Amino acid sequence: MKTYVNGKIYVDKDRFVEAFAVEGDRIVAIGSQEDIGALGGQDQVDLKGRTVLPGLIDAHLHLRTLGETRVQLRLYEAKSIQDVIHRGRAYLEDHPGIPLMVGRGWNQDYFVEGDRRFLNRHDLDQISTDIPIIAERVCVHVVSCNTKALDLLGLDRDLTLEGGEIHRDPEGNPLGIFSEKATGLVWSLLPEDGKKDIQEKFMAGVHHALACGLTSVQSCDLYMMEDWAPTQEAIEELYLEGRSPLRYYPQVNMTSLEAFRDYVDRIYKREGVYNLTYQRGGLKLFKDGSLGARTALLSRPYQDDPTTQGLEALSNAYVDAVCRLADNEGIQLVTHCIGDEAIRRVLDSYEKVNHKNPHRNGLVHMQITDRPLLERAAQLNINVIYQPIFLEYDITMLKDRVGEDLAASSYAHKTLGLDLGAHTAYSTDAPVEDLNPFPCIYSAVTRQRFNGQPKGGFYPQERVPLAHAIDCYSLEGAYMEGNEGIKGRIKPGYLADFIILDRDIFTLEESEIKEVQVERTFIGGQEVYRRD
């Protein structure tokens, strides 16, 4: 037995204890210094007053892609098209001889100089015309490429794709901009990663997650892939060989109903493979796009572009079919939906298969809402996976995109999670945002950008208490997996997944929450990260 004493251990809202004991991979006791000290044990750790939280759970991200972004051209902080070009040229100088360049993270709404528009082939040609260049927008729903990449694609001039768009100039020539399903054309230019490449990228994401205090992730790493088996096998090998301590709950996206069935039969139904570290997971769909790219499906035209209401990535009939498959097999289904019309249609599909939602089907994002949509989701007992960190960017353009009345009832973290009592978990959708949970918690609590604006918060009636935000990152994340009885709390019988913070998050000024760092991370009682 190992005991941890002289700490501030978060147990539940307004409840803390001084100490706890761990035996094997479980917490066996919590209480006062005296209570836990009396248990004895082989080892005692003095927490020196540090604050301890249960291990945090990111309920939706893309771990392998996050690992990729840590070695590719980073465009997340680019301030202009010219800045993108400068960064690309510098990357080429640092990586001479590369056959292809991939950059990720640009956002035209963050451009402060020059045009605020999507990157096109003419922009990327200024980096190089000798090698193909691919540059993905931060939302991952828009991808741009240069002329060399377009030439390699050899697109038919009249090619169109259902659920996707190939942007063209007035003469009908491709601009090198692809939205939604059309992005797959561009990604087809990338050479396939071997097993070692996949594992190195995945583990880069794992190590970053552990350093940020995450002990579990619900990660969509098989998505929009025709041949998904190599990636699945590479990740599974890491777990079967015990090389990744991070608890992993996959959210699997496939390109067809047949591929979903194949995955369920060949992978999901197996026995003797899964455990509390490597779980079966669920299925994942994409109903629409992103707000920043104006591809989120709205019930009305965009206020700042009345020519569009967004894109429907999947038909209602297809979503219905996947819902039936998941329900028949007893599998959780989570669906990406950002616009209010996308949410409404997915709720229709969910309601057709089961009113009580026994498999804990969920909505990922659920950003643009009105009160009836919120009430309906709560009444149907639908899980919602929110990303409060999205407010850092979306505050800057939400009203312009959807108008004041719809903006006022959107990103309704408090209304849905506290007032209506729905299960809401938090995530970052990394690499859309970094997976560090503390800036995300800050966003939920303050509803302010990192610069402290707007004063008082963006629609401050939707601010949530700190304890609720932490619960959404722990117990509610566990609920999404069906693990709320063993994860997400520091209590007897629960897994010994916990983190030690560098400061007391409960007494900080709200503006400092985003600065919190993790000193040590433990999974199953074993230390898996220690800050230098």
Salt bridges, closest charged atoms under 4 A:
ASP12 OD1 - ARG489 NH2 3.12
ASP12 OD2 - LYS491 NZ 3.81
ASP25 OD1 - ARG26 NE 3.54
ASP43 OD2 - LYS2 NZ 3.67
GLU68 OE1 - ARG104 NH2 2.93
GLU68 OE2 - LYS201 NZ 3.33
GLU77 OE1 - ARG87 NH1 3.95
ASP83 OD1 - ARG87 NE 3.13
ASP109 OD1 - ARG116 NH2 3.97
ASP109 OD2 - ARG137 NH2 3.82
ASP109 OD2 - ARG401 NH2 2.98
ASP115 OD2 - ARG117 NE 3.45
ASP123 OD2 - ARG117 NH1 2.74
GLU136 OE1 - ARG104 NH1 2.63
GLU165 OE1 - HIS167 NE2 3.86
GLU180 OE1 - HIS141 ND1 2.89
ASP193 OD2 - ARG64 NH2 2.85
ASP193 OD2 - LYS201 NZ 2.66
GLU236 OE1 - ARG270 NH2 2.47
GLU237 OE1 - LYS195 NZ 3.02
GLU237 OE2 - ARG243 NH1 3.52
GLU241 OE1 - ARG243 NH1 2.84
ASP262 OD2 - ARG266 NH1 2.83
ASP265 OD1 - LYS269 NZ 3.43
GLU271 OE2 - ARG280 NH2 3.37
ASP288 OD1 - HIS336 NE2 3.57
ASP304 OD2 - ARG294 NH2 3.11
ASP304 OD2 - ARG401 NH1 2.80
GLU312 OE2 - LYS287 NZ 2.72
GLU312 OE2 - ARG345 NH1 2.80
ASP320 OD2 - LYS352 NZ 2.83
ASP327 OD1 - HIS359 NE2 3.34
GLU329 OE1 - LYS269 NZ 3.25
GLU341 OE1 - ARG344 NH1 3.02
GLU341 OE2 - ARG345 NE 2.88
ASP348 OD1 - ARG376 NH2 2.66
GLU351 OE2 - HIS355 ND1 3.72
GLU351 OE1 - ARG376 NH2 2.76
ASP370 OD2 - ARG344 NH2 3.65
GLU375 OE2 - ARG371 NE 2.83
GLU392 OE2 - ARG449 NH2 3.51
GLU404 OE1 - LYS399 NZ 3.68
ASP405 OD2 - ARG300 NH1 3.26
ASP419 OD1 - LYS414 NZ 2.93
ASP429 OD1 - HIS60 NE2 3.13
ASP429 OD1 - HIS62 NE2 3.16
ASP429 OD2 - HIS365 NE2 3.62
ASP434 OD1 - HIS208 NE2 2.83
ASP471 OD1 - ARG489 NH1 2.94
GLU476 OE1 - HIS423 ND1 2.89
GLU481 OE1 - LYS487 NZ 2.74
GLU484 OE1 - ARG360 NH1 2.86
ASP497 OD2 - ARG247 NE 2.73
ASP502 OD2 - ARG503 NH2 2.80
ASP502 OD2 - ARG531 NH1 3.64
ASP504 OD2 - LYS8 NZ 2.80
GLU510 OE1 - ARG463 NH2 2.73
GLU519 OE2 - ARG50 NH2 3.75
GLU519 OE2 - ARG531 NH1 3.46
GLU527 OE2 - ARG520 NE 2.50
GLU527 OE2 - ARG530 NH2 3.17
